[in-house]
């Protein structure tokens, strides 16, 4: 197991580019594989999670070539909605919940069965939230106890559904919309709040008839998907660690280029600004249908606030780094409405609570969130990542504000989403 060792630095300074977006990389591979013809996906995130999606489609007969120079480009030879073939073995999704859940939507409409498995962490994550609607549409899905992987998906004759989702989840919504491509008619998903909308944007770009009305998204089935020529924008969730670092480390000034600023993803920016952060959004433009901008971040003292509702939904992946920033704020920060984080790569509420307690922050764990009593400096500690990439990177950023050395154990998990994280952090520290 690798470890990261973090020591305090007086300031961070420099310019970096956000790594490619993980969520969009997954979806680009899926839709390109289902398109009629050759797609080009530039600036693909060649990290463990998206590469699991690439390998899954290779197992199902899709030719995918990688060209790695400064950035990775994928050439994907799509075979249409019904061009996949039965995999010659179990599909291993590794740690990637996105791979497993979205593949279930695709597999639901296939004339063959496939088994999806994952690592120890993914095997504990409940899949019932996608099993229920997909079986309602005609798929046959069997699982281990409580709906956990491995999953066997046997495609059936699919019928459209109007599904009222009990949770706002982009993965649930995307799985249903992908399954809806195999139906005759209109499939709709109504959410209690708006989740990230990358799938809808990309389906529209591929020529699929998509309708969005308030919190309901509908797709017309049996479409012929056009090949994609796209560039993946920078990942806001990865940039978030450096946004927080620039805000909490005194004297810091960081420029982050090419950051995706899709409004369904950028709740953290709003939260940090409410806490007093100095963040400027510049050079706003679009890349392949996604809003992108440069961010200018400067140190500013933060003050604790209460966060919940739709705002925390739009910052759900950034919960760990928000907790780290809140632990270095004056006063108290209360975060509620994040119950689904109990079943991520780790129990993120518990993981962050335990880690920040070791670092001296005042922590009260809630069933659906956390209360954090911040302090000016944290204490160095030996911390666990719990196999969770976002927890590991958040603890590393918190470690910048200790007097001593902070150790994050089992840091290999960072490679699932951000292989160059420590090198990028070191570049800023040396500036």
N, C-alpha and C positions, 0 to 999 in steps of 0.2 A: 504494500500500500504506500502510495506517495504521500508526502506531507508538504504543506506550504508553511513557510516561516515568514512572518510579517513583523517588521519593526517600524516604529514611528518615524515619520519624516516631517520637516517643518512645513513644506508646501508641495503641491503637485502643480506641474506646469507643462503645457505643450498642446499639440494638436494630434488627434487620432481620428480614424475612420471606424464607424460602427461595423462589426462583422455582419455578414448577410443574415437576413431574417429567417429564423428557424421555421416558424409557422408557415410562411409563404413558400419556403423551399419544399416542405412536405407536399403542399397542395399543388405546386407547379409540377412535380413529378407525377402525381396521381392523374391530374387532368391531361397532361401531355401523353401519358400512356393510354388514355381512353380516347384521345383525339384521332382523327383520320389523317395520318401523315407525320412528317418530321417537325419536331419542335426544338427550339434552342432556348435553353435556360442559362443565362449568364449570371455571374456572381452568386452561384449556388453555395449554400453552407455545407462544406464537406466535413461535417462533424458526425459523431456516432449516430445520433437519432435520425437525421434525414437520410443518412446512408443505409439505415435499416429499411426505409421505404424504397430506396433505389433497389436494394437487393431483393426485396419482396417481389417487385415487378419483373426483375430479371428471372426469378424463379417461375414466373407465370408467362414467360416467353417474350418479354419486351426487350428489344435491343437498346441498351443505354451505354453511350461512350462518354468518358470524362476527358476533358482537356484542361490540364492544370498548368497555368502560368502564374501570373500574379493573383488572378482570381480563377475560380473553377467554372467552366462552362460544361453543361450537359447537353448532348445531342440525343434526343429520345424519339425513337421511331414508333409512334402510336399505331395501334391496330383497331381503333374504334371500340365502341362499348362492348361488343361481343367477341373481341379478338384475343382475350386472355385464354391461357390454357391452364389446366390443373397443375399445381406445383408438384415437383417430384420430391416431396418431403415436407416436413413441418416448417412453417415460416416463423423465424425467430425475430421478434420485435425488440429484443433487448430491453432497454429501459424506457422505450418510447410509447407512451400512452396514445399519442397522436397517431402513430403508425397503426396501432392495433384498432383503435376506434374507427378511424376513417376507412381502413381496409375492410372492416366489417360491413360498412355501407356499400362498398364496391362488390364484395363477395356475395352479398345478399341477392344480387341479380344474376349470378353466374350459373351455368348449367353443370357445375361440379362442386365438390366440397373441399374445404381446406381447413387445416388446423393452425391456429395462431398461439404461440407461446411467448414467454418473456423471461427476464431475469427474476431474481428473488423479490425485488421491490415491486416490479410490475405485476407479479403473480399474486400480490396482496391487494391490488387495486380493484374496486368493484366495477363491473361492466354492465350491471343490470340496467343502468340508465340508457344504454343503447340497445340492449337485448330486447327490452319491452317493446319499443316502437318498431324495431326491425322484424321481430316475429309477428307483430301485428300487420306488417305489410306482406308477409308470406314467407320469410326466411325461416330456416330451422337452425337454431343456435343452442348448443349444449355447452355447459360450463362446469367448473368445479363448484364447491359449496359457496353459497352467497354470491353467485354470479362472477366469481373470480377466474382469471385465466388458469390453464389454457382453455381456449374456445375452439369449438368445431363449428364452422359455418357451412351449411348446405343451402345453396341458392334455391329459390323457388320461383313460381310465377308471381311476380310482384304486383301489388295493387296499391294505388295511391292512398295517402292518409292525410287527414288534417289533425296534426298532433299538437296538443297543448303541453308544452314541456314544463315540468315542475321546477326546473333549474334553468338559469341562463348560462348555457355552455356552448361555446363554439364547436367543440368536438361532437357533442350530441347533435346539434343543428346540422353540422357538415355531414355526419354519417347518414342522417335522414335524407338530406338533399341529394347526396350521391346515390343512395338507393332509389330516390325518386326519378333519377335518370332512366331507370329500367322499368318504369311504370307507364301505362297508357293513361294519360290524364295529368292532373295537377296535384302535386304533393306540397303540403304547407306545414310550416312549423311556427307556432306562436310561443314566444318566450315571455317570462315575467319582466325581463329587462333586456337591453340590447347587449349581446355579446359581440366579440370581434367579427368583422364582416369580410375577411379575406376570401373565403370560399365564394360568397355571392359575387364579389367584384371579379374574380377570376372566371367563374362560370359565365358571367356576362361577356367577358372579353373573348371567351371561346365560342360565343354565338348562341348560348343557351338562353331560352326565354325565362328571365327572372323577374319576379314582381315583389316589391317591398312596400308594405303599407303599415306604418307605425311599427309595431313589434312583431309583425308577421312576415315571413319570407316564404315565397312560393316558387316552385320550379316546374316547368312543363317537361314531361318525360319524352323519351325516344328521340332526343335531339342528336344531331351529328356535330360533334365538337370539332372546332377548327384548331389546327396546330397553333401553338403559342410561340411567339418570339418576344421574350421578356428579360428584363434585368431585375433581379431580386434586390429590393432596397435594404438599407441597414436595419438591424434589429434593435428596436427600442428597448426591449427587455434586457438585451446585453449592454446597451449603452447606459441603462439605468444605474449600473454599479459605478460607473465613472461620473455620472451626473451627481450621485450622492456623495462620492468622494470629493468632487470639486466643491460641493456645498459645505461639507463638514470639516474639512482640513483647513485650518487658518492659513490665509495668504495664497490659496490656490486659485488658479485661473486655467480652465481647460476649454478647448474648442473641439467639438465632436462633429465630424462631417457625415453627410449622407445618412441621416437617421430617419427611419420611417415614423411619421407622426400621424398615422391613422387615428382619428378621434376616438375609436373604440378601444385604443390601446394606451392612451397617454394620460390616464388619470393621475399617475405619479407626478407629472409636471404640475398639475393643478394643486395637488396636495402639498407639494414642497413649496410652491409659491404662497399658498395660504399660511404656511409655517414661517415664511419670511425669506425664502430662497431668492437668489439673484440669477435668473435664467432668462436669456434672450433667445427667441426663435427667429432665425434669419434665413434668407434665401429660400423661401418656400416655393416648391415646384412639384411636379408629378413625375414619377418613374413607373412606367408600365401600369398606369392607373392607380397607383398608390401615392398619397401625399408624403413628401420627403422634405427635410429641412436641415440646416446646420444649427447647432446649439452652442451658445456661449455661456459657460457656467463660471461663476465666481463665488468665493467663500462669502457666507453670510450667517450670522447666528440664527438658529431656528428656535421657534417656540411651539410647544406641544398644542395639538388641537384634537377635536373629535372627528373621526372619519367613519363613514358607513354608506349604506345604500348603493346607488348606481356608481358612485365615485370609486368605491373600493372594488366593484366589479371590473371597472376599467383599469384597475391597478392590481388585479388579482395575482399575476405572476410576479409583481414587484413587491408583494407583501414582505418577503424576507429583508430586502434592502431598505424598505420603508421602516421596518422595525429597527434596523441598525442605525439609520439616520435619527429616528425618534429617541434612541438611547443616548444620543449626543445633543439633545435639545433641552432647553430650559422648560421646566414645568412638566405637564403630564399629557401624553398622547393616548387616546382611546380609539381602538380599531375594532369595529363590529361588522357583522354580515359576511364573514369569511369562513363559514363552516366547511365549505368544500375543501379547504386546505388541509383538513384532517386526513384526506385520502389522496394526496399528491405523492410525489416520489418518496417523501417522508410525511409524517404528520408535521406540517410546517409550522403550525402554531406552537406545538410542543417543542419542536427542534429549536426554534428561535428563542422561546422562553427559557429553555434550559441553558443555551449557549450564552445569552445575554446576562442571565443571573450569575454565571461563572465570572463574567466580566464586570460585575458590580452594579449593573443597572437594577433598578427596582421594578419588578415584574409581577403582574397579576394575570394569570392565564384564565381566559373566558372560554366557554364552550364554542363560541363563534368568533373569537378574536383574542385581543390582548390589551392590557393596560400597561403602559411603560412610563416610568418616572425617570426622566433623563438625568444625566450628569455631564460635567464638563470634560472629564477624561474617563476612559474605561481602564480596567485592570487587565494586564496580560494573562493569558490562560492557555491551556491545552484543550482544544475543542474538537468535537466530532462533527463531521459533515452529515452523518446519518445516510450516506450514499446519495445525497441530494445536491445537485450542482448549484442551485440557487442559494441554498443555505451555506455551502462552502464559500462561494464568492462574497456573499453578504458578510460573513464572519471575517473574511480577509479585509474587507473595507473597514469594518469596525476596528480591526487590529491596527489600522493606521493611527488611531487615536488612543494608544496606550503608551505608557512609559515602560518599555521592555519588549520582549519577544512573544508574539502570539503564534501558536501552532495550530493549524487545521489539519487533522488527520483524515486519511482516506479521501484524498483530493482528486483521485483519478476520475471521479464522476463529472468533473468540470468539462471533460472532453466530450460529453454528450451534447453540449451546446456551444462551448466557447473554448476551443483548444488553445488559443493564444492569449488567454486572460492574463496569466502571470507575467508574460513577456511585455504585454501592453502596459500593465501596471508599473513594471520596472522602468519602462521608457519614460513614463511621466515622473517617476521618482528621481531619475537621474538628470532631468532637464535643469 
